[in-house]
Amino acid sequence: MIYVVQLHTLRTRILILLDGLYPKRMDEVEISHCVDIKWGDAAIRRELYYLAEKGLIATDRAEGERLHAALTAKGRDFLTGDVEEVGLVSASDLGYMRPSTFG
């Protein structure tokens, strides 16, 4: 059970990281180092594909290059609580509040 909670938390932390760069993208190795190195690059890559299948991030990879990810509009909506998703911890449960872009 602890592993499941950690996995759900990892997925949300990836979204939070990408929100800080929105609309830019980040490669899988940078994400791995910024989010939690203990998971390893392969586990991070697997979770990036999972988040992409849910439509929360967009991924791309040129042949021979690393996987890159960017947050989608749906991913941003998830972070604000406007969209619910199974398999992730809510961003508010992690204490995340998107910085205001106004004032």
N, C-alpha and C positions, 0 to 999 in steps of 0.2 A: 504494500500500500504506500509506503514511504516513497518508493521509486516512482510510482504513478504521480504523486503530488509533485515530486521534483521535476518530472518530465513536463507536466502541465505548467509548472512555474518557468521552466526553461523556455518553452514556446512563447509565453507571454513576454519574457525578458528579451527575446529576439525581436518581437514586435516593438517593444519600447525603444530598443536600440535603434531600429530602423526609423522610428518616428522622429528621432532627433536629427536624422539626415534627410528626411522627406523633402523633396521628391528624389533625392539622389540615391544611388545604390551602393552596396558594400559587398566585398567578396567573402566567400565562405571562411577563409582562414582568418580574416580580420574579425569576422563575427565570432568565431570560435575563441579568439584571444580576448575579445571584449566581454563576452557573455560569461563564459565559465570554461576554462581550459580543461578541467577534469573530465568533461564529456568527450573530448577528442573531436577531430575534424570529421570523421566518418559519421559520428552520431549527430553532429550539427548539420551535416549535409542531409541526413535522413529527415531531420525535423524541418529543414528548409523545404524539402519536397512535400512534406505533410502540410505545412502552412500554405504552400502554393496550391495544392489540391483543394484546400478549403477556400481559396481565393483571397487570403489575407495578405499574401505577398506575391509579387511577380518575380520570376527567375529567368535568367538567360545564361547561356554558356556558349562561347565560340569554341570551335574545335581546338582541343589542346589547352584551353584556358580554364581557370577556376569558375565555379558557379557564382553568379552575382545575384543579389536579391534587393528588392525595393518594396517598401510598404505600399499597399493599394488603398484606395478609398475605403473599401470594406474593412481593411485592417485598422485604419484610423477610426472608423466607426466603432469597431470592437473596443479599442482603447478608451473611447469616451463612454462606453456602456450602451451605445445605441443599437448594437448587434450582439446577440448572445451566441456563443459557440461552445460546444462540448469539447473536451480535451484540452482546455486552457484554463488557467486561473484568471479571474477578472483582474484588470490592471489596477482597479481601486483597492483590491485585496492586497496588492503589493505596495500600496501607498503612492501609486503613480497618479499625478494630475498633470495633464498637458499644460505647458506654460501658455499663458494668454498671449495672443499676437496683437491684442488691442490694449494700448495704454500701459 
